[in-house]
Amino acid sequence: MEYKPKYSKDEIEKLVAWMDSHMDRFPQEIEIDNCSSSMNPQYTYLSLRELVTSRYDNITYSSYIKMVYDMRDAIAKILGEEVED
């Protein structure tokens, strides 16, 4: 998913559903992008989940939502799955 100033409720629901359904298969650590990583992706996601679901239409929080999308993409790649935006 490309960065957007605001995300729709449908986009967020789809993102959260994917992350929630794969949480038991998250790796121990991931490289989220070229500049960031998580030593505990499950904790990182759970820490951001409430913000993502409640502030998706607020530009102030859009970078956090993009981070969760990047986490999803990194996890999907490790699991060998394809995701749709």
MILUMKE-228868 format. One record per atom (N, C-alpha, C, O): x, y, z; residue in three letters. Coordinates in steps of 0.1 Angstrom, whole numbers, padded with zeros to 4 digits, always signed. Layout:
% MILUMKE-228868
XYZALA;...
***
This chain:
% MILUMKE-228868
+0009-0012+0000MET;+0000+0000+0000MET;+0009+0012+0000MET;+0019+0013+0008MET;+0005+0022-0009GLU;+0013+0034-0009GLU;+0008+0043+0003GLU;-0003+0042+0008GLU;+0017+0052+0007TYR;+0013+0061+0017TYR;+0002+0070+0013TYR;+0001+0075+0001TYR;-0008+0072+0022LYS;-0019+0081+0019LYS;-0021+0090+0031LYS;-0019+0085+0043LYS;-0026+0102+0030PRO;-0029+0110+0041PRO;-0040+0105+0050PRO;-0041+0107+0062PRO;-0050+0098+0043LYS;-0061+0092+0051LYS;-0064+0079+0044LYS;-0062+0077+0032LYS;-0069+0069+0053TYR;-0073+0056+0048TYR;-0088+0054+0051TYR;-0093+0060+0060TYR;-0094+0046+0043SER;-0108+0043+0045SER;-0110+0033+0056SER;-0101+0025+0059SER;-0122+0033+0061LYS;-0126+0023+0071LYS;-0125+0008+0065LYS;-0120-0001+0072LYS;-0129+0007+0053ASP;-0128-0007+0046ASP;-0113-0011+0045ASP;-0110-0023+0048ASP;-0104-0002+0041GLU;-0090-0005+0040GLU;-0085-0010+0054GLU;-0077-0020+0055GLU;-0088-0003+0064ILE;-0083-0006+0078ILE;-0089-0019+0083ILE;-0082-0027+0088ILE;-0102-0021+0080GLU;-0108-0034+0084GLU;-0101-0046+0078GLU;-0099-0056+0084GLU;-0098-0045+0065LYS;-0091-0055+0058LYS;-0077-0057+0063LYS;-0073-0069+0065LYS;-0070-0046+0066LEU;-0056-0047+0071LEU;-0056-0054+0085LEU;-0049-0064+0087LEU;-0065-0050+0094VAL;-0066-0055+0107VAL;-0070-0070+0107VAL;-0065-0078+0114VAL;-0079-0073+0098ALA;-0084-0087+0097ALA;-0072-0096+0093ALA;-0070-0107+0098ALA;-0064-0092+0083TRP;-0053-0100+0079TRP;-0043-0101+0090TRP;-0038-0112+0093TRP;-0039-0090+0096MET;-0029-0091+0107MET;-0034-0099+0118MET;-0026-0108+0124MET;-0047-0098+0123ASP;-0052-0106+0134ASP;-0052-0121+0130ASP;-0049-0129+0138ASP;-0055-0124+0118SER;-0056-0138+0114SER;-0043-0145+0112SER;-0042-0157+0112SER;-0032-0137+0111HIS;-0019-0142+0109HIS;-0010-0141+0121HIS;+0002-0145+0121HIS;-0015-0135+0132MET;-0007-0131+0143MET;+0001-0143+0149MET;+0012-0142+0154MET;-0006-0155+0149ASP;+0001-0166+0155ASP;+0012-0171+0147ASP;+0020-0180+0151ASP;+0014-0166+0135ARG;+0025-0170+0126ARG;+0035-0159+0124ARG;+0044-0161+0115ARG;+0034-0148+0131PHE;+0044-0137+0130PHE;+0058-0143+0133PHE;+0059-0151+0142PHE;+0068-0139+0126PRO;+0082-0143+0129PRO;+0086-0135+0142PRO;+0080-0126+0146PRO;+0097-0140+0147GLN;+0103-0134+0159GLN;+0107-0119+0157GLN;+0106-0111+0166GLN;+0112-0117+0145GLU;+0116-0103+0142GLU;+0115-0101+0127GLU;+0116-0110+0119GLU;+0113-0088+0123ILE;+0112-0085+0109ILE;+0119-0072+0106ILE;+0121-0063+0114ILE;+0123-0071+0093GLU;+0127-0058+0088GLU;+0115-0052+0081GLU;+0110-0057+0071GLU;+0110-0041+0087ILE;+0098-0035+0082ILE;+0100-0028+0068ILE;+0093-0029+0059ILE;+0111-0020+0068ASP;+0115-0013+0056ASP;+0130-0011+0056ASP;+0137-0017+0065ASP;+0135-0003+0048ASN;+0150-0001+0048ASN;+0155+0006+0060ASN;+0167+0005+0063ASN;+0146+0012+0068CYS;+0151+0020+0079CYS;+0146+0015+0093CYS;+0150+0020+0103CYS;+0136+0006+0093SER;+0131+0001+0105SER;+0128-0014+0106SER;+0126-0020+0096SER;+0129-0018+0118SER;+0127-0033+0121SER;+0119-0034+0134SER;+0118-0025+0142SER;+0115-0046+0137SER;+0108-0049+0149SER;+0114-0062+0155SER;+0114-0072+0148SER;+0118-0062+0167MET;+0123-0074+0174MET;+0112-0082+0179MET;+0114-0094+0183MET;+0100-0076+0179ASN;+0088-0084+0184ASN;+0076-0078+0176ASN;+0068-0070+0181ASN;+0074-0083+0164PRO;+0063-0078+0155PRO;+0049-0079+0161PRO;+0040-0070+0159PRO;+0047-0089+0169GLN;+0033-0091+0175GLN;+0031-0079+0185GLN;+0020-0073+0185GLN;+0041-0077+0193TYR;+0039-0066+0203TYR;+0038-0052+0196TYR;+0030-0044+0199TYR;+0046-0050+0185THR;+0045-0038+0178THR;+0032-0036+0172THR;+0026-0025+0173THR;+0026-0046+0165TYR;+0013-0046+0159TYR;+0002-0043+0170TYR;-0006-0034+0168TYR;+0003-0050+0181LEU;-0008-0048+0191LEU;-0007-0034+0197LEU;-0017-0029+0201LEU;+0005-0029+0198SER;+0007-0015+0203SER;+0000-0005+0193SER;-0004+0006+0198SER;+0000-0008+0181LEU;-0005+0002+0171LEU;-0019-0001+0167LEU;-0026+0007+0160LEU;-0025-0013+0170ARG;-0038-0017+0165ARG;-0049-0007+0169ARG;-0057-0004+0160ARG;-0050-0003+0181GLU;-0060+0006+0185GLU;-0059+0020+0178GLU;-0069+0025+0174GLU;-0047+0025+0177LEU;-0045+0037+0169LEU;-0049+0036+0155LEU;-0056+0045+0149LEU;-0046+0025+0149VAL;-0049+0022+0135VAL;-0064+0022+0133VAL;-0069+0028+0123VAL;-0071+0015+0142THR;-0086+0014+0140THR;-0094+0026+0144THR;-0105+0028+0140THR;-0088+0034+0152SER;-0096+0046+0157SER;-0091+0059+0150SER;-0099+0069+0151SER;-0080+0060+0144ARG;-0075+0072+0139ARG;-0072+0072+0124ARG;-0064+0080+0119ARG;-0078+0062+0117TYR;-0074+0060+0103TYR;-0077+0072+0094TYR;-0071+0073+0083TYR;-0086+0081+0098ASP;-0090+0092+0089ASP;-0083+0105+0093ASP;-0087+0116+0089ASP;-0073+0104+0102ASN;-0066+0115+0107ASN;-0051+0115+0101ASN;-0044+0106+0104ASN;-0048+0126+0094ILE;-0035+0126+0087ILE;-0023+0125+0097ILE;-0012+0121+0093ILE;-0025+0129+0109THR;-0014+0129+0119THR;-0009+0115+0122THR;+0002+0112+0125THR;-0018+0105+0120TYR;-0015+0091+0123TYR;-0013+0082+0111TYR;-0010+0070+0112TYR;-0013+0088+0099SER;-0012+0080+0087SER;+0001+0073+0085SER;+0002+0062+0079SER;+0012+0079+0091SER;+0025+0072+0090SER;+0025+0059+0098SER;+0032+0050+0094SER;+0018+0059+0109TYR;+0017+0047+0117TYR;+0009+0036+0110TYR;+0013+0024+0110TYR;-0001+0040+0103ILE;-0009+0031+0095ILE;-0001+0025+0084ILE;-0001+0013+0081ILE;+0007+0033+0077LYS;+0016+0029+0067LYS;+0026+0019+0072LYS;+0030+0009+0065LYS;+0031+0021+0084MET;+0040+0012+0091MET;+0034-0002+0092MET;+0040-0012+0090MET;+0021-0002+0096VAL;+0014-0015+0098VAL;+0013-0022+0084VAL;+0014-0034+0083VAL;+0010-0014+0074TYR;+0009-0020+0060TYR;+0023-0026+0056TYR;+0024-0037+0051TYR;+0033-0019+0060ASP;+0047-0024+0057ASP;+0050-0036+0064ASP;+0057-0045+0059ASP;+0045-0037+0077MET;+0047-0049+0085MET;+0040-0060+0078MET;+0045-0071+0077MET;+0027-0058+0074ARG;+0020-0068+0068ARG;+0027-0074+0055ARG;+0028-0086+0054ARG;+0032-0065+0047ASP;+0039-0069+0035ASP;+0052-0077+0038ASP;+0054-0087+0032ASP;+0059-0073+0049ALA;+0071-0080+0052ALA;+0068-0094+0058ALA;+0074-0104+0055ALA;+0057-0095+0066ILE;+0053-0107+0071ILE;+0048-0117+0060ILE;+0051-0128+0060ILE;+0040-0111+0052ALA;+0035-0119+0040ALA;+0046-0125+0032ALA;+0045-0136+0028ALA;+0056-0117+0030LYS;+0068-0121+0022LYS;+0075-0133+0029LYS;+0078-0143+0022LYS;+0076-0132+0042ILE;+0083-0142+0049ILE;+0075-0155+0049ILE;+0080-0166+0048ILE;+0061-0154+0050LEU;+0052-0165+0050LEU;+0050-0170+0035LEU;+0044-0181+0034LEU;+0055-0163+0025GLY;+0053-0167+0012GLY;+0038-0165+0007GLY;+0034-0173-0002GLY;+0032-0155+0012GLU;+0018-0152+0008GLU;+0018-0139+0000GLU;+0026-0130+0002GLU;+0008-0137-0008GLU;+0006-0125-0015GLU;-0006-0118-0009GLU;-0015-0124-0004GLU;-0005-0104-0008VAL;-0016-0096-0002VAL;-0021-0086-0013VAL;-0013-0082-0021VAL;-0034-0083-0011GLU;-0039-0073-0020GLU;-0042-0060-0012GLU;-0046-0061+0000GLU;-0041-0049-0018ASP;-0044-0036-0012ASP;-0058-0032-0014ASP;-0063-0022-0010ASP;
***
